Amino acid sequence: MISIYNKSMEEYFQTLKRNKLKITPRRKAVIGLFLKSGMRMGPYDIYNKLKQKLPKIGLPTVYRILDELKKAGILVQSLSSDRQLCYALCDSPGTHHHHFVCRKCKKVDEVNFCNFKGISEFIKKNLKAKVETHHLQIEGVCSKCK
């Protein structure tokens, strides 16, 4: 499968370094798995695919790596339709954007558009509250799966 991501493995390595994380074979394998698949995956899927190449890897290690990569902005976390945690590679860490996930093939595309200002103003006016952040999960069926 051809990667849908614009960033190379080396660019993700630079992000690891900026976040003071070492480039280990396990982190490299996780990033490579996402680059190769182009879709979101759950921790168990990742674990089952990695243990073929890294037989000594444990599920707690996979969870720890996923959390580190999420904090570094390399991965984004979402919930699947059955409320399971999933992760996807983020091509634009540090920029405000959202992700579209195909419910059939699980392909993830970045959405570099956000029209949240109106909702934020509504909340400020009607709830007298201040929005500090938001997370929008967009799911549907991609053009290939329609």
ROSE-4610 file (N, C-alpha, C; in Angstrom, 1 decimal, always signed):
// ROSE-4610
residu = [M/M/M/I/I/I/S/S/S/I/I/I/Y/Y/Y/N/N/N/K/K/K/S/S/S/M/M/M/E/E/E/E/E/E/Y/Y/Y/F/F/F/Q/Q/Q/T/T/T/L/L/L/K/K/K/R/R/R/N/N/N/K/K/K/L/L/L/K/K/K/I/I/I/T/T/T/P/P/P/R/R/R/R/R/R/K/K/K/A/A/A/V/V/V/I/I/I/G/G/G/L/L/L/F/F/F/L/L/L/K/K/K/S/S/S/G/G/G/M/M/M/R/R/R/M/M/M/G/G/G/P/P/P/Y/Y/Y/D/D/D/I/I/I/Y/Y/Y/N/N/N/K/K/K/L/L/L/K/K/K/Q/Q/Q/K/K/K/L/L/L/P/P/P/K/K/K/I/I/I/G/G/G/L/L/L/P/P/P/T/T/T/V/V/V/Y/Y/Y/R/R/R/I/I/I/L/L/L/D/D/D/E/E/E/L/L/L/K/K/K/K/K/K/A/A/A/G/G/G/I/I/I/L/L/L/V/V/V/Q/Q/Q/S/S/S/L/L/L/S/S/S/S/S/S/D/D/D/R/R/R/Q/Q/Q/L/L/L/C/C/C/Y/Y/Y/A/A/A/L/L/L/C/C/C/D/D/D/S/S/S/P/P/P/G/G/G/T/T/T/H/H/H/H/H/H/H/H/H/H/H/H/F/F/F/V/V/V/C/C/C/R/R/R/K/K/K/C/C/C/K/K/K/K/K/K/V/V/V/D/D/D/E/E/E/V/V/V/N/N/N/F/F/F/C/C/C/N/N/N/F/F/F/K/K/K/G/G/G/I/I/I/S/S/S/E/E/E/F/F/F/I/I/I/K/K/K/K/K/K/N/N/N/L/L/L/K/K/K/A/A/A/K/K/K/V/V/V/E/E/E/T/T/T/H/H/H/H/H/H/L/L/L/Q/Q/Q/I/I/I/E/E/E/G/G/G/V/V/V/C/C/C/S/S/S/K/K/K/C/C/C/K/K/K]
num = [1/1/1/2/2/2/3/3/3/4/4/4/5/5/5/6/6/6/7/7/7/8/8/8/9/9/9/10/10/10/11/11/11/12/12/12/13/13/13/14/14/14/15/15/15/16/16/16/17/17/17/18/18/18/19/19/19/20/20/20/21/21/21/22/22/22/23/23/23/24/24/24/25/25/25/26/26/26/27/27/27/28/28/28/29/29/29/30/30/30/31/31/31/32/32/32/33/33/33/34/34/34/35/35/35/36/36/36/37/37/37/38/38/38/39/39/39/40/40/40/41/41/41/42/42/42/43/43/43/44/44/44/45/45/45/46/46/46/47/47/47/48/48/48/49/49/49/50/50/50/51/51/51/52/52/52/53/53/53/54/54/54/55/55/55/56/56/56/57/57/57/58/58/58/59/59/59/60/60/60/61/61/61/62/62/62/63/63/63/64/64/64/65/65/65/66/66/66/67/67/67/68/68/68/69/69/69/70/70/70/71/71/71/72/72/72/73/73/73/74/74/74/75/75/75/76/76/76/77/77/77/78/78/78/79/79/79/80/80/80/81/81/81/82/82/82/83/83/83/84/84/84/85/85/85/86/86/86/87/87/87/88/88/88/89/89/89/90/90/90/91/91/91/92/92/92/93/93/93/94/94/94/95/95/95/96/96/96/97/97/97/98/98/98/99/99/99/100/100/100/101/101/101/102/102/102/103/103/103/104/104/104/105/105/105/106/106/106/107/107/107/108/108/108/109/109/109/110/110/110/111/111/111/112/112/112/113/113/113/114/114/114/115/115/115/116/116/116/117/117/117/118/118/118/119/119/119/120/120/120/121/121/121/122/122/122/123/123/123/124/124/124/125/125/125/126/126/126/127/127/127/128/128/128/129/129/129/130/130/130/131/131/131/132/132/132/133/133/133/134/134/134/135/135/135/136/136/136/137/137/137/138/138/138/139/139/139/140/140/140/141/141/141/142/142/142/143/143/143/144/144/144/145/145/145/146/146/146]
x = [+0.8/+0.0/+0.9/+0.6/+1.3/+0.9/+1.8/+1.5/+0.8/-0.3/-1.0/-0.4/+0.6/+1.2/+2.3/+2.3/+3.3/+4.7/+4.7/+5.9/+6.7/+8.0/+8.8/+9.1/+9.6/+10.0/+11.1/+12.0/+13.0/+12.4/+11.3/+10.6/+10.0/+9.4/+8.9/+10.0/+11.2/+12.3/+12.7/+12.7/+13.0/+12.0/+10.7/+9.7/+10.0/+10.4/+10.8/+12.0/+13.0/+14.1/+13.7/+12.9/+12.4/+11.7/+11.1/+10.3/+11.2/+12.5/+13.5/+13.2/+12.7/+12.4/+13.5/+14.0/+15.0/+14.3/+15.1/+14.6/+14.9/+14.0/+14.2/+13.6/+14.0/+13.4/+11.9/+11.4/+10.0/+9.2/+9.7/+9.0/+9.1/+10.2/+10.4/+9.4/+9.2/+8.3/+6.8/+6.5/+5.1/+4.8/+5.7/+5.6/+5.5/+6.4/+6.5/+5.2/+4.6/+3.3/+2.2/+2.2/+1.2/+1.4/+2.7/+3.0/+2.6/+2.9/+2.5/+1.0/+0.3/-1.1/-2.0/-1.7/-2.5/-3.9/-4.1/-5.4/-5.2/-6.3/-6.3/-6.3/-5.7/-5.6/-5.7/-6.2/-6.3/-5.0/-4.8/-3.6/-3.4/-4.5/-4.4/-4.0/-4.5/-4.1/-2.6/-2.2/-0.8/+0.1/-0.3/+0.4/+0.6/-0.6/-0.5/+0.3/+0.3/+1.2/+2.6/+2.9/+4.3/+5.0/+4.2/+4.9/+5.4/+5.0/+5.5/+7.0/+7.3/+8.7/+9.4/+8.7/+9.3/+8.7/+9.0/+8.4/+8.4/+9.4/+9.5/+8.7/+8.0/+7.2/+6.0/+5.6/+4.5/+3.4/+2.2/+1.0/+1.2/+1.7/+2.0/+3.0/+4.0/+4.9/+4.3/+3.4/+2.7/+1.8/+1.1/+0.3/+1.2/+2.4/+3.3/+3.8/+4.2/+4.7/+3.6/+2.4/+1.2/+1.0/+1.1/+0.9/+2.0/+3.3/+4.4/+4.3/+3.9/+3.7/+2.6/+1.5/+0.4/+0.8/+1.5/+2.0/+2.9/+3.7/+4.6/+3.9/+2.6/+1.9/+2.0/+2.7/+2.8/+1.6/+0.9/-0.4/-1.5/-2.7/-4.0/-4.8/-5.5/-6.3/-7.8/-8.6/-10.0/-10.7/-12.0/-12.8/-13.5/-13.4/-14.1/-15.6/-16.4/-17.9/-18.3/-17.4/-17.7/-17.0/-16.6/-16.1/-14.7/-13.9/-12.6/-11.6/-10.5/-9.5/-8.8/-8.5/-7.8/-6.8/-5.8/-4.8/-4.5/-4.1/-3.8/-2.6/-1.8/-0.7/-1.2/-0.5/-0.9/+0.2/-0.2/+0.7/+1.1/+0.3/+0.6/+0.6/+1.5/+1.5/+1.7/+1.1/+1.3/+0.4/-0.4/-1.3/-2.7/-3.6/-5.0/-5.7/-6.2/-6.9/-7.7/-8.5/-9.2/-8.9/-9.5/-9.3/-10.6/-10.7/-11.8/-11.4/-12.2/-12.0/-13.1/-12.6/-13.6/-14.0/-15.3/-15.8/-15.6/-15.5/-15.3/-13.8/-13.0/-11.6/-10.6/-11.1/-10.4/-9.3/-9.3/-8.3/-8.6/-7.5/-7.6/-7.0/-7.8/-7.4/-7.5/-6.6/-6.6/-7.6/-8.2/-9.2/-8.6/-8.1/-7.4/-8.5/-9.5/-10.6/-11.3/-11.6/-12.4/-13.3/-14.6/-15.6/-16.2/-15.3/-15.7/-16.0/-15.6/-15.8/-17.2/-18.2/-19.6/-20.1/-19.7/-20.0/-19.4/-18.2/-17.5/-18.2/-18.6/-19.3/-20.7/-21.4/-22.7/-22.5/-21.5/-21.2/-20.9/-20.1/-19.7/-21.0/-21.8/-23.0/-24.1/-24.4/-25.5/-25.2/-24.0/-23.6/-22.7/-22.3/-21.3/-20.1/-19.6/-18.4/-17.4/-16.2/-15.1/-14.6/-14.6/-14.1/-12.6/-11.9/-10.4/-9.8/-10.6/-10.1/-11.3/-11.1/-12.2/-11.5/-12.3/-11.8/-13.1/-12.8/-13.9/-13.5/-14.4/-14.1/-15.1/-14.6/-15.4/-15.3/-16.4/-16.4/-17.4/-17.2/-18.1/-17.5/-17.9/-17.4/-16.6/-15.4/-14.5/-15.0/-14.4/-14.8/-14.6/-13.5/-13.3/-14.2/-14.8/-15.7/-17.2/-17.5/-18.9/-19.6]
y = [-1.2/+0.0/+1.2/+2.2/+3.5/+4.4/+5.0/+6.0/+7.2/+7.6/+8.8/+10.0/+9.8/+10.9/+11.6/+12.9/+13.7/+13.7/+13.4/+13.4/+12.0/+12.1/+10.9/+10.4/+9.2/+8.7/+9.6/+10.2/+11.1/+12.3/+12.8/+14.0/+13.6/+12.4/+12.0/+11.8/+11.3/+11.2/+12.5/+13.6/+14.9/+15.4/+15.0/+15.3/+14.6/+13.3/+12.6/+13.3/+13.7/+14.4/+15.7/+16.5/+17.7/+17.5/+16.3/+16.0/+15.2/+15.2/+14.5/+13.0/+12.4/+10.9/+10.3/+9.2/+8.4/+7.7/+7.5/+6.8/+5.3/+4.6/+3.2/+2.3/+1.1/+0.2/+0.0/+0.1/-0.1/+1.1/+2.3/+3.5/+3.6/+3.3/+3.3/+2.3/+1.1/+0.1/+0.6/+1.3/+1.8/+2.9/+3.8/+4.9/+4.3/+3.3/+2.6/+1.9/+1.3/+0.6/+1.5/+2.7/+3.7/+4.3/+4.5/+5.0/+4.1/+2.8/+1.7/+1.5/+1.5/+1.2/+2.4/+3.6/+4.8/+4.8/+4.0/+4.0/+4.0/+4.2/+4.1/+2.7/+2.5/+1.2/+1.3/+0.2/+0.1/-0.5/-0.4/-0.9/-2.4/-3.2/-4.6/-5.0/-4.2/-4.4/-4.1/-3.1/-2.7/-3.7/-4.1/-5.2/-6.5/-6.9/-8.2/-8.1/-6.9/-6.7/-6.6/-5.9/-5.7/-7.0/-7.8/-8.9/-9.9/-9.8/-10.7/-10.3/-9.0/-8.5/-8.3/-8.0/-7.8/-8.7/-10.0/-11.0/-10.7/-9.9/-9.6/-8.4/-7.7/-6.6/-7.0/-6.2/-6.5/-5.4/-5.8/-4.8/-3.5/-3.6/-2.4/-1.5/-2.0/-1.2/-0.5/-1.2/-0.6/+0.5/+0.4/+1.5/+2.7/+2.4/+3.5/+4.2/+3.5/+4.1/+5.0/+4.4/+5.2/+6.5/+6.4/+7.6/+8.6/+8.2/+9.1/+9.7/+8.9/+9.5/+10.5/+10.2/+11.1/+12.4/+12.4/+13.6/+14.4/+13.7/+14.4/+15.0/+14.7/+15.2/+14.3/+13.2/+12.3/+11.5/+11.1/+10.4/+11.2/+10.9/+11.5/+10.3/+10.5/+9.5/+9.7/+8.7/+8.8/+7.6/+7.6/+6.5/+5.9/+4.5/+3.9/+3.9/+3.4/+3.4/+2.4/+1.5/+0.6/+1.0/+2.3/+3.0/+2.5/+1.9/+1.5/+2.6/+2.7/+3.7/+3.3/+4.3/+4.1/+5.2/+5.0/+6.0/+6.1/+7.3/+7.5/+8.5/+8.4/+9.2/+10.6/+11.6/+13.0/+13.6/+14.1/+14.7/+16.1/+16.8/+18.2/+18.5/+17.9/+18.2/+19.7/+20.2/+21.6/+22.6/+22.1/+23.0/+22.6/+23.5/+23.2/+22.6/+21.4/+20.7/+19.5/+18.9/+17.7/+16.6/+15.4/+14.2/+13.6/+13.1/+12.4/+10.9/+10.1/+8.6/+7.9/+7.1/+6.2/+5.1/+4.9/+3.8/+2.4/+2.4/+1.1/+0.7/+1.5/+1.1/+1.6/+2.5/+3.1/+4.1/+4.4/+5.4/+6.8/+7.5/+8.7/+9.8/+10.9/+12.1/+13.3/+14.2/+15.5/+16.4/+17.2/+18.2/+19.5/+20.3/+21.6/+22.7/+22.5/+23.5/+23.4/+24.5/+24.5/+25.7/+25.4/+26.5/+26.5/+26.4/+26.3/+27.7/+28.8/+30.1/+30.4/+30.0/+30.3/+29.6/+28.3/+27.6/+28.2/+28.6/+29.2/+30.5/+31.3/+32.6/+32.2/+31.2/+30.8/+30.4/+29.6/+29.2/+30.4/+31.3/+32.5/+33.3/+33.5/+34.4/+33.7/+32.4/+31.8/+31.0/+30.5/+29.8/+30.6/+31.8/+32.6/+31.9/+31.0/+30.2/+30.5/+30.2/+30.4/+29.0/+28.8/+27.6/+27.7/+26.7/+26.7/+25.8/+24.7/+23.8/+22.9/+22.2/+21.3/+20.2/+19.1/+17.9/+17.5/+17.4/+17.1/+15.8/+14.8/+13.5/+13.4/+13.3/+13.3/+11.9/+11.2/+9.9/+9.8/+8.9/+8.7/+7.7/+7.8/+6.8/+7.6/+7.2/+7.9/+7.6/+8.4/+8.3/+6.9/+6.2/+4.9/+3.8/+4.0/+3.0/+3.3/+4.5/+4.8/+3.8]
z = [+0.0/+0.0/+0.0/-0.8/-0.8/+0.3/+0.9/+2.0/+1.5/+2.3/+1.9/+2.6/+3.4/+4.2/+3.4/+3.7/+3.0/+3.7/+5.0/+5.7/+5.6/+5.6/+5.6/+7.0/+7.0/+8.3/+9.0/+8.2/+8.8/+9.4/+8.8/+9.4/+10.8/+10.9/+12.2/+13.2/+12.7/+13.6/+14.2/+13.4/+13.8/+14.9/+14.7/+15.7/+17.0/+16.9/+18.1/+18.9/+18.1/+18.7/+19.4/+18.7/+19.3/+20.6/+20.7/+22.0/+22.9/+22.7/+23.5/+23.7/+22.6/+22.6/+21.7/+22.1/+21.3/+20.1/+19.1/+17.9/+18.2/+18.7/+19.1/+18.0/+17.9/+16.9/+17.1/+18.3/+18.5/+18.1/+18.4/+17.9/+16.4/+15.9/+14.4/+13.8/+14.4/+13.8/+13.9/+15.0/+15.1/+14.0/+13.9/+12.9/+11.5/+11.2/+9.9/+9.6/+10.6/+10.5/+10.0/+10.7/+10.3/+8.9/+8.6/+7.2/+6.2/+6.4/+5.4/+5.3/+6.4/+6.3/+5.9/+6.3/+6.0/+6.6/+7.7/+8.4/+9.9/+10.5/+12.0/+12.5/+13.6/+14.2/+15.7/+16.3/+17.7/+18.3/+19.6/+20.2/+20.0/+20.0/+19.8/+18.4/+17.4/+16.0/+15.9/+16.4/+16.3/+17.0/+18.2/+18.9/+18.1/+17.5/+16.8/+15.5/+14.9/+13.7/+14.0/+15.1/+15.5/+16.1/+16.8/+17.4/+16.4/+15.2/+14.1/+13.9/+13.9/+13.7/+15.0/+16.0/+17.3/+18.4/+18.4/+19.2/+20.7/+21.2/+22.6/+23.1/+22.1/+22.5/+23.3/+24.3/+25.1/+24.8/+25.2/+25.0/+25.8/+27.1/+27.8/+27.1/+26.4/+25.7/+24.5/+23.8/+22.7/+23.2/+24.3/+24.9/+25.3/+25.8/+26.2/+25.0/+24.0/+22.7/+22.1/+22.0/+21.5/+22.2/+23.6/+24.4/+24.1/+24.0/+23.8/+22.4/+21.4/+20.1/+20.0/+20.7/+20.8/+21.4/+22.5/+23.2/+22.3/+21.5/+20.6/+19.4/+19.2/+18.0/+16.8/+16.9/+15.8/+15.5/+16.5/+16.4/+17.0/+16.5/+17.0/+17.5/+18.6/+19.2/+18.9/+18.6/+18.4/+18.9/+18.9/+19.3/+18.0/+17.9/+16.8/+17.1/+16.2/+16.3/+17.5/+17.8/+18.9/+20.2/+20.3/+21.4/+21.9/+20.9/+21.2/+20.8/+21.6/+21.2/+19.9/+19.1/+17.8/+17.7/+16.9/+16.6/+15.2/+14.7/+13.3/+13.3/+12.2/+12.0/+11.7/+12.3/+12.0/+11.1/+10.0/+9.0/+9.3/+10.1/+10.4/+11.9/+12.7/+14.1/+14.4/+15.4/+15.7/+15.0/+14.0/+13.3/+13.6/+13.7/+14.0/+12.8/+12.9/+11.8/+12.4/+11.6/+12.1/+11.1/+11.4/+10.6/+10.2/+9.0/+8.4/+8.4/+9.0/+9.0/+8.3/+7.3/+6.6/+7.5/+7.7/+8.5/+7.9/+6.6/+5.9/+5.8/+5.2/+5.1/+6.1/+7.0/+8.1/+7.7/+6.4/+5.9/+6.6/+6.9/+7.6/+6.7/+6.5/+5.8/+6.7/+6.5/+7.2/+6.6/+7.5/+7.1/+7.6/+6.7/+7.1/+7.0/+7.7/+7.8/+9.1/+9.7/+11.0/+11.1/+11.2/+11.3/+12.7/+13.7/+15.1/+15.7/+15.1/+15.7/+16.0/+15.2/+15.5/+16.7/+16.9/+18.1/+19.3/+19.2/+20.3/+20.8/+19.8/+20.1/+20.7/+20.2/+20.8/+22.3/+22.6/+23.9/+24.8/+24.3/+25.1/+25.4/+24.4/+24.6/+25.4/+25.1/+25.8/+27.0/+27.2/+28.4/+29.3/+28.8/+29.5/+29.9/+29.0/+29.2/+28.1/+28.4/+27.4/+26.9/+25.6/+25.0/+25.0/+25.5/+25.4/+24.4/+24.1/+23.1/+22.6/+21.5/+21.1/+20.3/+20.2/+19.4/+18.6/+17.3/+16.4/+15.7/+15.8/+15.1/+14.0/+12.8/+11.6/+11.0/+10.8/+10.2/+9.1/+8.2/+7.0/+6.1/+4.8/+3.8/+2.8/+2.5/+1.6/+0.2/-0.8/-2.2/-2.8/-2.3/-2.9/-2.4/-1.2/-0.6/-0.8/-1.4/-1.7/-2.5]
